[in-house]
Amino acid sequence: MSENQKPKIVARHKKVAFYGIIGSSGTETFHRMTKFTQLNQSKNPSEYSRQYVDEPFQQSDIVGYSPSVAYAFDRHRNCPVQDDIVEITDNELLGDDAVRNILFVDIDEGTAVKRPYSVIPNTEGDNINIYTYSGDFKCKGEKIIGTATSSDGWQTCTFTEDSD
């Protein structure tokens, strides 16, 4: 087995999330989601289960997915991603006003998956020491596979969709 084929563990900090914010020029910039204490993905598969009369067991198939991402963060000022989520939360934005693209990037490989999510706030201020926010990002559309590059040490990134 060559050195390149040896199994290598993937460190959590190498799978980084970026949040799309539309600027005043109408251009979307993907900002690194910093100072988050939780960003875990759930696939939430939809199952179709049935038992046929001539078999003593059930069969199940996955017929769809509804991915979500649970989030929590310690509130920091001058953090564009947190500022946007707080604006959605505090102003109780609805519908498309609360939809943002999130990009998950493997920064070692440059591979990326982009998908629109609805920002669904849940709690705020539940820590006695620091102000916190939590909620879920829930699937709002198809995922788009591509690559990501950065020119500022992965503080922001540019997404390029794979061509079919």
N, C-alpha and C positions, 0 to 999 in steps of 0.2 A: 504494500500500500504506500503510495507516494505521499509526501508531506501535504499536498493540496487535497488529498482524498481523506485525510484523517478527520474524524468527527471533531467539530468545534462547537462549543457551547455558544449560544446567542445570549449576550447580556441584555437585560431589560432596557438599559439606557441607550442601546443601539437601535431600538425600534421606537422612533420618535414621531409624534403627532404634530401636524401643522394645521392651523385654522385659517380659513380664507376670509379676509376682510376686504370689502370693496371700498377703495379710496375715493376721494373727491373727483378724480379724473375718470372714474368708472372702471379702473383696473383692479383686479383681484390680486392681493398679495397674501401669500401663505406665511403666517407668523408661527414660530415654534411655540408650542403650548407649555410654557414654563410655569413653575411653582404649583403644579398640580400634585395632589397627594394620591389621587386615584384616577386612572384612565384604563379601565378594563373592558374588553370587548366581549359581548355575548352574541352568539350566532342566532339564537331563538328560532330553531327550525320548526316548520309546520309539518306535522306528520299525518299520514293517512294510514290508519290501522284497520285491519279486518281479519276475520277468521273464516276460512272456507269450511263448508260442512264436512268435507272429506279429510280434514287435517286436524290433529289435536293441538295445534299451536296457532298463535296469531302471527301475522306478517305486518311489517311496517315499512313504509317508504317515506322519504323526505320529499315533500312536494313544493317547498318554498322556504325562504328565509326572511327574517325580519330583524336584521342586526341592530344592536344598540350598544352604546358605550356609556357606562356609568362614570360620572366625573365628580371630583371634589377638589377644591383648592383653598389654600390660605390666601385671603385677599391681599394683594399687593397693588399699590398705585402705580401709574405709568406703565402698565402692562397691557398692550393693546388687546390681547385675547380676553383677558379677564375684564377689561373695561367694556368690551362688546357684550359679553355674557351678562354682566351686571346691568347694562342698559336694557337688554332683553328682559331680564328679571324684574328690575325696578319699574320699568314702564309697561310691564305686562303685555309685551308685543305678541301679536297673533299671526297665524297663517304664514305666508311667505316672508313676512317681516322677521320671523324667527328661524329661518332656514339658512344654514351655512354649510359650505363645503369643508370637509375635513380630509386631510391627506395623511395617510400612515406610510412612513418611509423606513426602510431598512437602510440606514446610512452607510453600512459596510458595503452593500451591494448597489445602492442607488435605486432599488426597485420601490415602486410606490403604488398605492391604491387610493383613489379619490372617490368620495361619495357624498352626496348631499344628505344632511341630517337636520331634523327639527330640534331646536334647543328646547328641552323640557325642564325648566327649573323645578327644584323640589324644596330644599331647605336652605336657610341661611342663618348665620349667627348661633350655631349650636355648640360652639366651643367657648369656654369661659376665658381663655387666654388670647385668642386671636379670632378675628372675624372670618368665617368660612362660608362657602357656598357649595351646594351639591345639586345634582340632578342627573339627567340622562340626555344623551344625543340619540334620537331615534331615526331609523332609516326613512329617507324621503325619496329615494330613487336608486337607479342602477349604479353599480360600482364601475369605475373606469380604471383600467390597468395602464401603468406607464412607468416613467422614470422621473427622478428628481435630482436636481443639481443645486448647489449653493455656492455663492461667492463670498459669504460672510460668516463662515464657520457654523453653518446650519442654524442661524438665527432666523433667517427667512429662506425660502427655496422657490424654485421654479419647477413647475410640473409640465412634462411633455407626454401626451397620450401616445401609447403604442399604436402603430399603424397596422391594420389587418392585411 
